[in-house]
Amino acid sequence: MDGEHGELDGRFLDALVAAVPEIERALAEAKAFTVIVREQDQAGFGTWLDRCRDGPVSGLAEGLKRDRAAVEAALELSWSTSPVEGQINRVKTLKRTMYGRAKLDLLRARVLSA
């Protein structure tokens, strides 16, 4: 492949692509989508959707097309739910560690003190 994988992974991918050539196109389209998201390229997203209509990632493209307004908003706006998701993960981790050991008052105290 293109040298971004380890030696073993690269050999595995080479063998996989040799056995199923469509995997190379799927990998290329996945990488292209990653670039579109990282660069917040709204125009590129529309082009990518059209290009992927018939191919190995057509299911993904169709799902993203159904939710196109949300995807384009994510590409256009700088808003992110990442800080909120981090807090949710923190609270869920505390809850899992406390499960079956204490009541709500102790869980509340741990969440507020953490």
N, CA, C and O atoms as a Tinker XYZ file with bonds, in Angstrom:
   456  protein
     1  N      0.849000   -1.183000    0.000000    73     2
     2  CA     0.000000    0.000000    0.000000    64     1     3
     3  C      0.889000    1.240000    0.000000    63     2     4     5
     4  O      1.937000    1.233000   -0.647000    81     3
     5  N      0.505000    2.306000    0.706000    73     3     6
     6  CA     1.209000    3.568000    0.548000    64     5     7
     7  C      2.149000    3.916000    1.696000    63     6     8     9
     8  O      2.529000    5.080000    1.824000    81     7
     9  N      2.536000    2.974000    2.525000    73     7    10
    10  CA     3.549000    3.218000    3.541000    64     9    11
    11  C      3.058000    3.813000    4.845000    63    10    12    13
    12  O      3.872000    4.054000    5.736000    81    11
    13  N      1.781000    4.060000    4.999000    73    11    14
    14  CA     1.306000    4.646000    6.248000    64    13    15
    15  C      0.938000    3.586000    7.282000    63    14    16    17
    16  O      0.592000    3.920000    8.415000    81    15
    17  N      1.008000    2.337000    6.906000    73    15    18
    18  CA     0.714000    1.235000    7.813000    64    17    19
    19  C      2.011000    0.518000    8.159000    63    18    20    21
    20  O      3.012000    0.661000    7.457000    81    19
    21  N      1.992000   -0.247000    9.234000    73    19    22
    22  CA     3.151000   -1.051000    9.591000    64    21    23
    23  C      3.395000   -2.121000    8.534000    63    22    24    25
    24  O      2.560000   -2.349000    7.658000    81    23
    25  N      4.544000   -2.768000    8.628000    73    23    26
    26  CA     4.911000   -3.766000    7.612000    64    25    27
    27  C      3.890000   -4.901000    7.534000    63    26    28    29
    28  O      3.459000   -5.285000    6.447000    81    27
    29  N      3.509000   -5.433000    8.696000    73    27    30
    30  CA     2.552000   -6.541000    8.709000    64    29    31
    31  C      1.192000   -6.091000    8.185000    63    30    32    33
    32  O      0.571000   -6.784000    7.379000    81    31
    33  N      0.730000   -4.926000    8.645000    73    31    34
    34  CA    -0.551000   -4.407000    8.164000    64    33    35
    35  C     -0.496000   -4.140000    6.668000    63    34    36    37
    36  O     -1.456000   -4.419000    5.949000    81    35
    37  N      0.615000   -3.605000    6.202000    73    35    38
    38  CA     0.763000   -3.326000    4.774000    64    37    39
    39  C      0.694000   -4.588000    3.933000    63    38    40    41
    40  O      0.043000   -4.611000    2.888000    81    39
    41  N      1.364000   -5.632000    4.387000    73    39    42
    42  CA     1.320000   -6.905000    3.656000    64    41    43
    43  C     -0.094000   -7.486000    3.662000    63    42    44    45
    44  O     -0.563000   -8.023000    2.658000    81    43
    45  N     -0.763000   -7.369000    4.809000    73    43    46
    46  CA    -2.134000   -7.866000    4.904000    64    45    47
    47  C     -3.045000   -7.106000    3.943000    63    46    48    49
    48  O     -3.844000   -7.712000    3.229000    81    47
    49  N     -2.924000   -5.768000    3.925000    73    47    50
    50  CA    -3.747000   -4.970000    3.017000    64    49    51
    51  C     -3.451000   -5.301000    1.559000    63    50    52    53
    52  O     -4.367000   -5.390000    0.742000    81    51
    53  N     -2.181000   -5.484000    1.236000    73    51    54
    54  CA    -1.816000   -5.851000   -0.136000    64    53    55
    55  C     -2.479000   -7.167000   -0.538000    63    54    56    57
    56  O     -3.017000   -7.284000   -1.639000    81    55
    57  N     -2.440000   -8.158000    0.356000    73    55    58
    58  CA    -3.062000   -9.454000    0.068000    64    57    59
    59  C     -4.578000   -9.315000   -0.048000    63    58    60    61
    60  O     -5.204000   -9.947000   -0.899000    81    59
    61  N     -5.159000   -8.485000    0.812000    73    59    62
    62  CA    -6.602000   -8.271000    0.786000    64    61    63
    63  C     -7.035000   -7.601000   -0.513000    63    62    64    65
    64  O     -8.021000   -8.007000   -1.129000    81    63
    65  N     -6.297000   -6.577000   -0.926000    73    63    66
    66  CA    -6.611000   -5.873000   -2.174000    64    65    67
    67  C     -6.435000   -6.800000   -3.373000    63    66    68    69
    68  O     -7.209000   -6.740000   -4.328000    81    67
    69  N     -5.413000   -7.659000   -3.321000    73    67    70
    70  CA    -5.210000   -8.616000   -4.414000    64    69    71
    71  C     -6.384000   -9.583000   -4.510000    63    70    72    73
    72  O     -6.784000   -9.968000   -5.609000    81    71
    73  N     -6.934000   -9.975000   -3.368000    73    71    74
    74  CA    -8.053000  -10.915000   -3.352000    64    73    75
    75  C     -9.379000  -10.235000   -3.696000    63    74    76    77
    76  O    -10.219000  -10.813000   -4.387000    81    75
    77  N     -9.564000   -8.993000   -3.205000    73    75    78
    78  CA   -10.821000   -8.268000   -3.413000    64    77    79
    79  C    -10.477000   -6.833000   -3.825000    63    78    80    81
    80  O    -10.335000   -5.965000   -2.963000    81    79
    81  N    -10.343000   -6.573000   -5.119000    73    79    82
    82  CA    -9.908000   -5.253000   -5.588000    64    81    83
    83  C    -10.803000   -4.089000   -5.152000    63    82    84    85
    84  O    -10.318000   -2.963000   -5.043000    81    83
    85  N    -12.086000   -4.326000   -4.900000    73    83    86
    86  CA   -12.994000   -3.259000   -4.479000    64    85    87
    87  C    -12.576000   -2.641000   -3.145000    63    86    88    89
    88  O    -12.928000   -1.498000   -2.853000    81    87
    89  N    -11.835000   -3.385000   -2.343000    73    87    90
    90  CA   -11.406000   -2.875000   -1.040000    64    89    91
    91  C    -10.511000   -1.656000   -1.209000    63    90    92    93
    92  O    -10.551000   -0.739000   -0.389000    81    91
    93  N     -9.709000   -1.638000   -2.259000    73    91    94
    94  CA    -8.832000   -0.489000   -2.500000    64    93    95
    95  C     -9.658000    0.769000   -2.747000    63    94    96    97
    96  O     -9.323000    1.842000   -2.244000    81    95
    97  N    -10.732000    0.642000   -3.517000    73    95    98
    98  CA   -11.595000    1.803000   -3.759000    64    97    99
    99  C    -12.307000    2.225000   -2.473000    63    98   100   101
   100  O    -12.440000    3.418000   -2.199000    81    99
   101  N    -12.759000    1.257000   -1.691000    73    99   102
   102  CA   -13.423000    1.577000   -0.424000    64   101   103
   103  C    -12.472000    2.320000    0.503000    63   102   104   105
   104  O    -12.858000    3.293000    1.151000    81   103
   105  N    -11.231000    1.859000    0.562000    73   103   106
   106  CA   -10.225000    2.510000    1.397000    64   105   107
   107  C     -9.950000    3.929000    0.911000    63   106   108   109
   108  O     -9.834000    4.852000    1.716000    81   107
   109  N     -9.847000    4.101000   -0.401000    73   107   110
   110  CA    -9.604000    5.433000   -0.970000    64   109   111
   111  C    -10.762000    6.378000   -0.670000    63   110   112   113
   112  O    -10.539000    7.541000   -0.334000    81   111
   113  N    -11.995000    5.892000   -0.788000    73   111   114
   114  CA   -13.161000    6.743000   -0.510000    64   113   115
   115  C    -13.255000    7.081000    0.975000    63   114   116   117
   116  O    -13.639000    8.195000    1.334000    81   115
   117  N    -12.911000    6.137000    1.834000    73   115   118
   118  CA   -12.915000    6.409000    3.274000    64   117   119
   119  C    -11.879000    7.473000    3.619000    63   118   120   121
   120  O    -12.145000    8.367000    4.422000    81   119
   121  N    -10.695000    7.376000    3.012000    73   119   122
   122  CA    -9.657000    8.383000    3.243000    64   121   123
   123  C    -10.093000    9.743000    2.712000    63   122   124   125
   124  O     -9.840000   10.768000    3.345000    81   123
   125  N    -10.749000    9.758000    1.548000    73   123   126
   126  CA   -11.234000   11.016000    0.978000    64   125   127
   127  C    -12.265000   11.657000    1.901000    63   126   128   129
   128  O    -12.264000   12.873000    2.090000    81   127
   129  N    -13.147000   10.835000    2.478000    73   127   130
   130  CA   -14.149000   11.374000    3.402000    64   129   131
   131  C    -13.484000   11.934000    4.655000    63   130   132   133
   132  O    -13.913000   12.962000    5.180000    81   131
   133  N    -12.448000   11.270000    5.133000    73   131   134
   134  CA   -11.710000   11.761000    6.297000    64   133   135
   135  C    -11.125000   13.142000    6.021000    63   134   136   137
   136  O    -11.190000   14.028000    6.873000    81   135
   137  N    -10.557000   13.325000    4.838000    73   135   138
   138  CA    -9.993000   14.628000    4.459000    64   137   139
   139  C    -11.095000   15.683000    4.394000    63   138   140   141
   140  O    -10.898000   16.810000    4.848000    81   139
   141  N    -12.246000   15.331000    3.837000    73   139   142
   142  CA   -13.371000   16.268000    3.740000    64   141   143
   143  C    -13.794000   16.735000    5.127000    63   142   144   145
   144  O    -14.030000   17.925000    5.333000    81   143
   145  N    -13.892000   15.818000    6.071000    73   143   146
   146  CA   -14.317000   16.175000    7.428000    64   145   147
   147  C    -13.255000   17.026000    8.114000    63   146   148   149
   148  O    -13.579000   18.042000    8.730000    81   147
   149  N    -12.002000   16.626000    8.014000    73   147   150
   150  CA   -10.932000   17.378000    8.680000    64   149   151
   151  C    -10.778000   18.785000    8.126000    63   150   152   153
   152  O    -10.495000   19.723000    8.871000    81   151
   153  N    -10.967000   18.934000    6.815000    73   151   154
   154  CA   -10.811000   20.246000    6.184000    64   153   155
   155  C    -12.130000   21.000000    6.098000    63   154   156   157
   156  O    -12.165000   22.120000    5.587000    81   155
   157  N    -13.213000   20.407000    6.588000    73   155   158
   158  CA   -14.556000   20.982000    6.565000    64   157   159
   159  C    -14.916000   21.472000    5.161000    63   158   160   161
   160  O    -15.333000   22.615000    4.977000    81   159
   161  N    -14.750000   20.597000    4.188000    73   159   162
   162  CA   -14.947000   20.897000    2.773000    64   161   163
   163  C    -16.366000   20.534000    2.353000    63   162   164   165
   164  O    -16.640000   19.398000    1.967000    81   163
   165  N    -17.274000   21.524000    2.433000    73   163   166
   166  CA   -18.676000   21.281000    2.124000    64   165   167
   167  C    -18.881000   20.936000    0.646000    63   166   168   169
   168  O    -19.653000   20.031000    0.329000    81   167
   169  N    -18.208000   21.635000   -0.250000    73   167   170
   170  CA   -18.338000   21.359000   -1.684000    64   169   171
   171  C    -17.799000   19.966000   -2.005000    63   170   172   173
   172  O    -18.374000   19.237000   -2.813000    81   171
   173  N    -16.707000   19.615000   -1.374000    73   171   174
   174  CA   -16.125000   18.296000   -1.582000    64   173   175
   175  C    -17.044000   17.186000   -1.112000    63   174   176   177
   176  O    -17.019000   16.081000   -1.655000    81   175
   177  N    -17.859000   17.477000   -0.098000    73   175   178
   178  CA   -18.792000   16.475000    0.412000    64   177   179
   179  C    -19.826000   16.112000   -0.647000    63   178   180   181
   180  O    -20.116000   14.933000   -0.849000    81   179
   181  N    -20.384000   17.114000   -1.324000    73   179   182
   182  CA   -21.358000   16.847000   -2.384000    64   181   183
   183  C    -20.754000   16.034000   -3.515000    63   182   184   185
   184  O    -21.376000   15.105000   -4.030000    81   183
   185  N    -19.538000   16.392000   -3.894000    73   183   186
   186  CA   -18.835000   15.656000   -4.943000    64   185   187
   187  C    -18.584000   14.218000   -4.509000    63   186   188   189
   188  O    -18.758000   13.285000   -5.293000    81   187
   189  N    -18.175000   14.048000   -3.259000    73   187   190
   190  CA   -17.905000   12.708000   -2.719000    64   189   191
   191  C    -19.173000   11.859000   -2.731000    63   190   192   193
   192  O    -19.135000   10.683000   -3.094000    81   191
   193  N    -20.312000   12.466000   -2.329000    73   191   194
   194  CA   -21.578000   11.724000   -2.334000    64   193   195
   195  C    -21.920000   11.231000   -3.740000    63   194   196   197
   196  O    -22.318000   10.080000   -3.923000    81   195
   197  N    -21.762000   12.110000   -4.729000    73   195   198
   198  CA   -22.061000   11.720000   -6.114000    64   197   199
   199  C    -21.138000   10.597000   -6.584000    63   198   200   201
   200  O    -21.578000    9.652000   -7.239000    81   199
   201  N    -19.866000   10.712000   -6.245000    73   199   202
   202  CA   -18.878000    9.725000   -6.673000    64   201   203
   203  C    -19.137000    8.357000   -6.028000    63   202   204   205
   204  O    -18.865000    7.322000   -6.637000    81   203
   205  N    -19.656000    8.355000   -4.810000    73   203   206
   206  CA   -19.832000    7.101000   -4.061000    64   205   207
   207  C    -21.206000    6.471000   -4.245000    63   206   208   209
   208  O    -21.510000    5.453000   -3.624000    81   207
   209  N    -22.030000    7.065000   -5.088000    73   207   210
   210  CA   -23.392000    6.547000   -5.273000    64   209   211
   211  C    -23.392000    5.062000   -5.627000    63   210   212   213
   212  O    -24.191000    4.289000   -5.097000    81   211
   213  N    -22.492000    4.672000   -6.523000    73   211   214
   214  CA   -22.365000    3.261000   -6.907000    64   213   215
   215  C    -20.957000    2.804000   -6.584000    63   214   216   217
   216  O    -20.009000    3.159000   -7.285000    81   215
   217  N    -20.817000    2.037000   -5.551000    73   215   218
   218  CA   -19.493000    1.568000   -5.183000    64   217   219
   219  C    -19.508000    0.889000   -3.838000    63   218   220   221
   220  O    -20.571000    0.636000   -3.272000    81   219
   221  N    -18.338000    0.594000   -3.326000    73   219   222
   222  CA   -18.251000   -0.180000   -2.084000    64   221   223
   223  C    -18.718000    0.563000   -0.836000    63   222   224   225
   224  O    -19.024000   -0.073000    0.173000    81   223
   225  N    -18.778000    1.878000   -0.877000    73   223   226
   226  CA   -19.242000    2.629000    0.298000    64   225   227
   227  C    -20.586000    3.304000    0.017000    63   226   228   229
   228  O    -20.920000    4.314000    0.636000    81   227
   229  N    -21.349000    2.745000   -0.915000    73   227   230
   230  CA   -22.631000    3.351000   -1.283000    64   229   231
   231  C    -23.611000    3.367000   -0.110000    63   230   232   233
   232  O    -24.419000    4.289000    0.001000    81   231
   233  N    -23.550000    2.367000    0.760000    73   231   234
   234  CA   -24.427000    2.347000    1.936000    64   233   235
   235  C    -24.126000    3.493000    2.880000    63   234   236   237
   236  O    -25.037000    4.145000    3.391000    81   235
   237  N    -22.841000    3.736000    3.110000    73   235   238
   238  CA   -22.439000    4.866000    3.945000    64   237   239
   239  C    -22.867000    6.175000    3.301000    63   238   240   241
   240  O    -23.412000    7.054000    3.970000    81   239
   241  N    -22.620000    6.306000    2.001000    73   239   242
   242  CA   -22.974000    7.534000    1.287000    64   241   243
   243  C    -24.482000    7.770000    1.333000    63   242   244   245
   244  O    -24.926000    8.905000    1.507000    81   243
   245  N    -25.262000    6.717000    1.179000    73   243   246
   246  CA   -26.718000    6.855000    1.217000    64   245   247
   247  C    -27.190000    7.306000    2.600000    63   246   248   249
   248  O    -28.069000    8.160000    2.712000    81   247
   249  N    -26.607000    6.735000    3.642000    73   247   250
   250  CA   -26.960000    7.152000    5.000000    64   249   251
   251  C    -26.601000    8.604000    5.264000    63   250   252   253
   252  O    -27.374000    9.334000    5.885000    81   251
   253  N    -25.432000    9.028000    4.794000    73   251   254
   254  CA   -25.021000   10.420000    4.968000    64   253   255
   255  C    -25.886000   11.355000    4.130000    63   254   256   257
   256  O    -26.141000   12.493000    4.526000    81   255
   257  N    -26.331000   10.879000    2.983000    73   255   258
   258  CA   -27.194000   11.694000    2.127000    64   257   259
   259  C    -28.544000   11.928000    2.801000    63   258   260   261
   260  O    -29.105000   13.020000    2.713000    81   259
   261  N    -29.068000   10.891000    3.480000    73   259   262
   262  CA   -30.338000   11.050000    4.201000    64   261   263
   263  C    -30.208000   12.092000    5.302000    63   262   264   265
   264  O    -31.170000   12.788000    5.625000    81   263
   265  N    -29.019000   12.195000    5.875000    73   263   266
   266  CA   -28.785000   13.140000    6.966000    64   265   267
   267  C    -27.892000   14.290000    6.494000    63   266   268   269
   268  O    -27.098000   14.829000    7.265000    81   267
   269  N    -28.032000   14.654000    5.228000    73   267   270
   270  CA   -27.141000   15.626000    4.595000    64   269   271
   271  C    -27.126000   16.977000    5.309000    63   270   272   273
   272  O    -26.065000   17.581000    5.464000    81   271
   273  N    -28.287000   17.451000    5.741000    73   271   274
   274  CA   -28.345000   18.758000    6.400000    64   273   275
   275  C    -27.477000   18.774000    7.657000    63   274   276   277
   276  O    -26.768000   19.747000    7.912000    81   275
   277  N    -27.532000   17.712000    8.430000    73   275   278
   278  CA   -26.727000   17.645000    9.657000    64   277   279
   279  C    -25.241000   17.556000    9.333000    63   278   280   281
   280  O    -24.423000   18.188000   10.002000    81   279
   281  N    -24.885000   16.777000    8.313000    73   279   282
   282  CA   -23.472000   16.641000    7.941000    64   281   283
   283  C    -22.938000   17.972000    7.438000    63   282   284   285
   284  O    -21.839000   18.382000    7.812000    81   283
   285  N    -23.714000   18.656000    6.585000    73   283   286
   286  CA   -23.262000   19.947000    6.067000    64   285   287
   287  C    -23.157000   20.983000    7.179000    63   286   288   289
   288  O    -22.255000   21.820000    7.162000    81   287
   289  N    -24.069000   20.934000    8.144000    73   287   290
   290  CA   -23.973000   21.847000    9.286000    64   289   291
   291  C    -22.708000   21.568000   10.083000    63   290   292   293
   292  O    -22.042000   22.499000   10.538000    81   291
   293  N    -22.374000   20.300000   10.255000    73   291   294
   294  CA   -21.151000   19.941000   10.983000    64   293   295
   295  C    -19.912000   20.415000   10.236000    63   294   296   297
   296  O    -18.925000   20.808000   10.858000    81   295
   297  N    -19.955000   20.382000    8.910000    73   295   298
   298  CA   -18.814000   20.840000    8.118000    64   297   299
   299  C    -18.713000   22.359000    8.103000    63   298   300   301
   300  O    -17.616000   22.912000    8.021000    81   299
   301  N    -19.856000   23.032000    8.183000    73   299   302
   302  CA   -19.890000   24.487000    8.080000    64   301   303
   303  C    -19.619000   25.182000    9.412000    63   302   304   305
   304  O    -18.911000   26.187000    9.453000    81   303
   305  N    -20.172000   24.659000   10.485000    73   303   306
   306  CA   -20.114000   25.340000   11.778000    64   305   307
   307  C    -18.947000   24.842000   12.617000    63   306   308   309
   308  O    -18.493000   23.708000   12.468000    81   307
   309  N    -18.479000   25.698000   13.487000    73   307   310
   310  CA   -17.366000   25.313000   14.358000    64   309   311
   311  C    -17.861000   24.705000   15.672000    63   310   312   313
   312  O    -17.056000   24.344000   16.531000    81   311
   313  N    -19.168000   24.592000   15.828000    73   311   314
   314  CA   -19.729000   24.024000   17.051000    64   313   315
   315  C    -19.401000   22.543000   17.137000    63   314   316   317
   316  O    -19.309000   21.847000   16.126000    81   315
   317  N    -19.227000   22.077000   18.368000    73   315   318
   318  CA   -18.918000   20.669000   18.577000    64   317   319
   319  C    -19.510000   20.209000   19.900000    63   318   320   321
   320  O    -19.601000   20.985000   20.852000    81   319
   321  N    -19.906000   18.960000   19.955000    73   319   322
   322  CA   -20.423000   18.392000   21.200000    64   321   323
   323  C    -19.324000   17.683000   21.986000    63   322   324   325
   324  O    -19.598000   17.032000   22.993000    81   323
   325  N    -18.092000   17.809000   21.530000    73   323   326
   326  CA   -16.987000   17.094000   22.182000    64   325   327
   327  C    -16.864000   17.381000   23.672000    63   326   328   329
   328  O    -16.713000   16.439000   24.449000    81   327
   329  N    -16.922000   18.655000   24.115000    73   327   330
   330  CA   -16.818000   18.888000   25.565000    64   329   331
   331  C    -17.943000   18.210000   26.351000    63   330   332   333
   332  O    -17.713000   17.665000   27.431000    81   331
   333  N    -19.146000   18.248000   25.807000    73   331   334
   334  CA   -20.281000   17.620000   26.478000    64   333   335
   335  C    -20.100000   16.104000   26.505000    63   334   336   337
   336  O    -20.352000   15.462000   27.525000    81   335
   337  N    -19.664000   15.535000   25.381000    73   335   338
   338  CA   -19.442000   14.089000   25.321000    64   337   339
   339  C    -18.393000   13.659000   26.345000    63   338   340   341
   340  O    -18.518000   12.597000   26.955000    81   339
   341  N    -17.373000   14.472000   26.532000    73   339   342
   342  CA   -16.350000   14.161000   27.523000    64   341   343
   343  C    -16.930000   14.099000   28.927000    63   342   344   345
   344  O    -16.599000   13.205000   29.706000    81   343
   345  N    -17.802000   15.058000   29.246000    73   343   346
   346  CA   -18.436000   15.065000   30.567000    64   345   347
   347  C    -19.360000   13.861000   30.737000    63   346   348   349
   348  O    -19.399000   13.250000   31.805000    81   347
   349  N    -20.095000   13.524000   29.690000    73   347   350
   350  CA   -20.992000   12.365000   29.752000    64   349   351
   351  C    -20.190000   11.092000   29.990000    63   350   352   353
   352  O    -20.578000   10.260000   30.810000    81   351
   353  N    -19.076000   10.933000   29.283000    73   351   354
   354  CA   -18.230000    9.749000   29.483000    64   353   355
   355  C    -17.681000    9.690000   30.902000    63   354   356   357
   356  O    -17.605000    8.616000   31.498000    81   355
   357  N    -17.297000   10.847000   31.445000    73   355   358
   358  CA   -16.776000   10.894000   32.816000    64   357   359
   359  C    -17.846000   10.439000   33.812000    63   358   360   361
   360  O    -17.569000    9.632000   34.699000    81   359
   361  N    -19.063000   10.954000   33.662000    73   359   362
   362  CA   -20.149000   10.593000   34.575000    64   361   363
   363  C    -20.507000    9.112000   34.433000    63   362   364   365
   364  O    -20.746000    8.433000   35.431000    81   363
   365  N    -20.543000    8.613000   33.197000    73   363   366
   366  CA   -20.858000    7.193000   32.994000    64   365   367
   367  C    -19.797000    6.291000   33.612000    63   366   368   369
   368  O    -20.118000    5.237000   34.163000    81   367
   369  N    -18.536000    6.701000   33.523000    73   367   370
   370  CA   -17.464000    5.911000   34.131000    64   369   371
   371  C    -17.634000    5.868000   35.643000    63   370   372   373
   372  O    -17.502000    4.807000   36.254000    81   371
   373  N    -17.924000    7.015000   36.246000    73   371   374
   374  CA   -18.166000    7.046000   37.693000    64   373   375
   375  C    -19.357000    6.159000   38.061000    63   374   376   377
   376  O    -19.307000    5.409000   39.036000    81   375
   377  N    -20.410000    6.255000   37.281000    73   375   378
   378  CA   -21.608000    5.466000   37.558000    64   377   379
   379  C    -21.298000    3.966000   37.485000    63   378   380   381
   380  O    -21.752000    3.193000   38.329000    81   379
   381  N    -20.518000    3.558000   36.467000    73   379   382
   382  CA   -20.169000    2.137000   36.336000    64   381   383
   383  C    -19.346000    1.652000   37.525000    63   382   384   385
   384  O    -19.550000    0.541000   38.012000    81   383
   385  N    -18.420000    2.480000   37.991000    73   383   386
   386  CA   -17.582000    2.051000   39.116000    64   385   387
   387  C    -18.375000    1.989000   40.415000    63   386   388   389
   388  O    -18.001000    1.263000   41.336000    81   387
   389  N    -19.458000    2.740000   40.495000    73   387   390
   390  CA   -20.256000    2.789000   41.723000    64   389   391
   391  C    -21.454000    1.832000   41.680000    63   390   392   393
   392  O    -22.147000    1.677000   42.685000    81   391
   393  N    -21.705000    1.201000   40.554000    73   391   394
   394  CA   -22.910000    0.391000   40.389000    64   393   395
   395  C    -23.018000   -0.678000   41.479000    63   394   396   397
   396  O    -22.105000   -1.481000   41.677000    81   395
   397  N    -24.149000   -0.669000   42.175000    73   395   398
   398  CA   -24.421000   -1.669000   43.200000    64   397   399
   399  C    -23.694000   -1.440000   44.511000    63   398   400   401
   400  O    -23.821000   -2.255000   45.425000    81   399
   401  N    -22.942000   -0.369000   44.634000    73   399   402
   402  CA   -22.142000   -0.138000   45.843000    64   401   403
   403  C    -22.681000    0.978000   46.722000    63   402   404   405
   404  O    -22.428000    0.998000   47.927000    81   403
   405  N    -23.412000    1.895000   46.137000    73   403   406
   406  CA   -23.863000    3.038000   46.925000    64   405   407
   407  C    -25.165000    3.574000   46.344000    63   406   408   409
   408  O    -25.619000    3.152000   45.280000    81   407
   409  N    -25.746000    4.512000   47.074000    73   407   410
   410  CA   -26.998000    5.107000   46.631000    64   409   411
   411  C    -26.719000    6.409000   45.885000    63   410   412   413
   412  O    -25.569000    6.814000   45.717000    81   411
   413  N    -27.784000    7.044000   45.448000    73   411   414
   414  CA   -27.687000    8.238000   44.617000    64   413   415
   415  C    -26.933000    9.377000   45.296000    63   414   416   417
   416  O    -26.217000   10.117000   44.622000    81   415
   417  N    -27.074000    9.538000   46.615000    73   415   418
   418  CA   -26.408000   10.658000   47.291000    64   417   419
   419  C    -24.880000   10.555000   47.186000    63   418   420   421
   420  O    -24.211000   11.570000   46.995000    81   419
   421  N    -24.328000    9.359000   47.307000    73   419   422
   422  CA   -22.883000    9.189000   47.177000    64   421   423
   423  C    -22.439000    9.375000   45.727000    63   422   424   425
   424  O    -21.395000    9.973000   45.468000    81   423
   425  N    -23.231000    8.863000   44.781000    73   423   426
   426  CA   -22.914000    9.061000   43.365000    64   425   427
   427  C    -22.910000   10.548000   43.028000    63   426   428   429
   428  O    -22.016000   11.026000   42.329000    81   427
   429  N    -23.905000   11.279000   43.523000    73   427   430
   430  CA   -23.980000   12.722000   43.287000    64   429   431
   431  C    -22.743000   13.413000   43.849000    63   430   432   433
   432  O    -22.169000   14.278000   43.189000    81   431
   433  N    -22.331000   13.049000   45.041000    73   431   434
   434  CA   -21.144000   13.656000   45.658000    64   433   435
   435  C    -19.893000   13.359000   44.839000    63   434   436   437
   436  O    -19.048000   14.239000   44.673000    81   435
   437  N    -19.757000   12.145000   44.328000    73   435   438
   438  CA   -18.584000   11.785000   43.510000    64   437   439
   439  C    -18.569000   12.551000   42.197000    63   438   440   441
   440  O    -17.516000   13.007000   41.752000    81   439
   441  N    -19.747000   12.693000   41.570000    73   439   442
   442  CA   -19.820000   13.419000   40.295000    64   441   443
   443  C    -19.450000   14.878000   40.505000    63   442   444   445
   444  O    -18.702000   15.450000   39.712000    81   443
   445  N    -19.964000   15.480000   41.561000    73   443   446
   446  CA   -19.692000   16.896000   41.805000    64   445   447
   447  C    -18.258000   17.146000   42.244000    63   446   448   449
   448  O    -17.719000   18.223000   41.989000    81   447
   449  N    -17.632000   16.181000   42.894000    73   447   450
   450  CA   -16.256000   16.388000   43.358000    64   449   451
   451  C    -15.216000   16.015000   42.311000    63   450   452   453
   452  O    -14.062000   16.431000   42.412000    81   451
   453  N    -15.601000   15.250000   41.324000    73   451   454
   454  CA   -14.627000   14.807000   40.305000    64   453   455
   455  C    -14.345000   15.880000   39.279000    63   454   456
   456  O    -13.552000   15.664000   38.362000    81   455
